Amino acid sequence: MSRLAAHPFSPSAGRRLDDDAELAGRLMSPALPPDSAGQLPTSESALPASAPPASPALDFSRVSVRFKDGTQALEQLSLSVAVGEFVSLVGPSGCGKSTLLRLAAGFQTASGGAVSTQQDALGYVFQDATLLPWRSVLHNVELPGELRGMAPGERRRRAREAIRRVGLAGFERHRPAQLSGGMRMRVSIARALTMQPKVFLFDEPFGALDEITRERLNEELLAIFVAEPYAGLFVTHSVPESVFLSTRVVVMSARPGRILADIAIPFPYPRPPELRYSTDFAKLAGRVSAALREVTS
């Protein structure tokens, strides 16, 4: 940590960047429109909804979690996600969705079962952007590489490329307070992208945003996924969001969390915004909603 203490990004000469290290440790420890009848696009140029079966980049095998106060958060849950799969988790509050992400990131240990993941190539995006307010956009995005000892030139190159990919070129010198909520989430995603993750964890990152911004960020996130596929695990309470983004939607039970349904989403990528208004989309969203109603009934 002594190397970071003298870093010129520090807001004052006597201030250490312990806050940077603590937060970044948490972060790393991360168009084919429907036809006029509203049916699915069938162009052969479209990417398949999921890659052929491959060894999972993220695997939960009969995982259980019991907290110290006796609360059973998860029970005998098994789930695998391969590179090229984008899996959304939906279920009632407190069912263990975020606990699964913390297990995958190594923030928490399982009481039983096994978790395996590629933690050396893992990205994590939280509900809040968790940006450091005294750092510019560029310096926030550079932080993971800085803490991992990446050469300055390489981490700067990766940061600028990630900022470009999330549509924030030209905002490199702005501070978080100068950005909208949607722009701050873009910075958070860009920061995770610099580590070129093979496993990408999202803990309801767009839940606090307005619907228009949320839909736009869904589309931008899919564009990144199509360009460089990863194993994605995405927590959300929005059924339309889960169906639009995912190759699979996993419906979880109330606590202790178990998998009640694993629904394949067959739409090819890329997915145009108009897909949300197709009859096939509505049918799949209805299936997910029905499964959720069974959980709460």
Secondary structure, DSSP 8 states (H G I E B T S, - for coil): -HHHHT-TTSSSTT---HHHHHHHHHHH-------TT------TTSB-SS-S----SEEEEEEEEE-TTS-EEEEEEEEEE-TT-EEEEE-STTSSHHHHHHHHHTSS--SEEEEEE-GGGEEEE-SS----TTS-HHHHHHHHHHHTT--HHHHHHHHHHHHHHTT-TT-TT--GGGS-HHHHHHHHHHHHHTT--SEEEEESTTTTS-HHHHHHHHHHHHHHHHHS--EEEEE-S-HHHHHHH-SEEEEE-SSSB-EEEEEE----BS--GGGGGSHHHHHHHHHHHHHHHHHH-
